[in-house]
Amino acid sequence: MGATVCVISCLASLLPPFAVYRPMQAVFYSIYAAQFWWMLRRIGSFTPLTALLFPVPLVFFHATFWRSAHLVRRKKKVTWKGHTIRTR
């Protein structure tokens, strides 16, 4: 959740009323990217660019999550590996 808030805050700082927070958001983004790079280095051979672009997979995660929530709540069924699973 913190990464999502960081990205949303950075995007909001691009708007004129919140431009005063832009330097602070740049620092927070840098800290998150450094933390991601530290974690990524422990599990594989990733570059700092991978960590700097962490919002890209975050967008896909959110899209998958919200699609799944929609299917469970509204459609009452989910298809997985060719099987339709009905939810309550």
C-alpha positions in Angstrom: 0.0 0.0 0.0 2.9 2.3 0.7 4.2 2.0 -2.8 0.8 2.9 -4.2 0.5 5.9 -2.0 4.0 7.0 -3.0 3.2 6.8 -6.7 -0.2 8.6 -6.3 1.5 11.3 -4.2 4.2 11.8 -6.9 1.5 12.1 -9.6 -0.5 14.5 -7.5 2.6 16.7 -7.0 2.6 17.3 -10.8 -0.6 19.3 -10.4 -0.1 23.0 -9.7 -1.8 23.2 -6.3 0.6 20.5 -5.0 3.7 21.5 -6.8 5.2 22.7 -3.5 5.5 19.0 -2.4 7.4 17.9 -5.6 10.9 17.9 -4.0 9.6 15.9 -1.0 7.8 13.4 -3.3 11.0 13.0 -5.3 12.8 12.0 -2.1 10.1 9.6 -1.1 10.1 8.0 -4.6 13.9 7.7 -4.4 13.7 6.0 -1.0 11.1 3.5 -2.3 13.2 2.8 -5.4 16.3 2.2 -3.3 14.4 -0.1 -1.0 13.0 -2.1 -4.0 16.5 -2.3 -5.5 17.9 -3.6 -2.2 15.2 -6.3 -2.1 15.5 -7.2 -5.8 19.3 -7.6 -5.4 18.7 -10.2 -2.8 16.5 -12.4 -5.1 18.2 -11.9 -8.4 20.4 -9.9 -10.7 18.2 -6.8 -11.3 19.4 -3.3 -12.3 18.6 -0.1 -10.6 16.4 0.8 -13.6 14.1 -2.1 -12.6 13.7 -0.5 -9.2 13.1 3.0 -10.6 10.3 1.6 -12.8 8.5 -0.2 -9.9 5.1 1.6 -10.7 4.8 -0.4 -14.0 4.3 -3.9 -12.4 2.3 -2.1 -9.6 -0.2 -1.0 -12.2 -0.6 -4.5 -13.5 -1.0 -5.9 -10.0 -3.8 -3.4 -9.2 -5.5 -4.2 -12.6 -5.4 -7.9 -11.8 -6.6 -7.4 -8.2 -9.5 -5.1 -9.2 -10.6 -7.4 -12.1 -10.6 -10.4 -9.7 -12.5 -8.5 -7.1 -15.1 -7.5 -9.8 -15.5 -11.0 -11.0 -16.0 -12.4 -7.5 -18.3 -9.7 -6.3 -20.4 -8.9 -9.3 -20.2 -11.9 -11.7 -20.1 -14.5 -8.8 -17.8 -16.7 -10.9 -14.1 -16.9 -11.9 -12.6 -18.9 -14.7 -9.2 -20.5 -14.0 -7.4 -22.9 -16.2 -10.5 -23.5 -18.2 -12.7 -24.2 -15.2 -15.5 -22.0 -14.0 -15.5 -21.6 -10.3 -18.7 -20.2 -8.7 -18.4 -18.1 -5.6 -21.0 -17.6 -2.9 
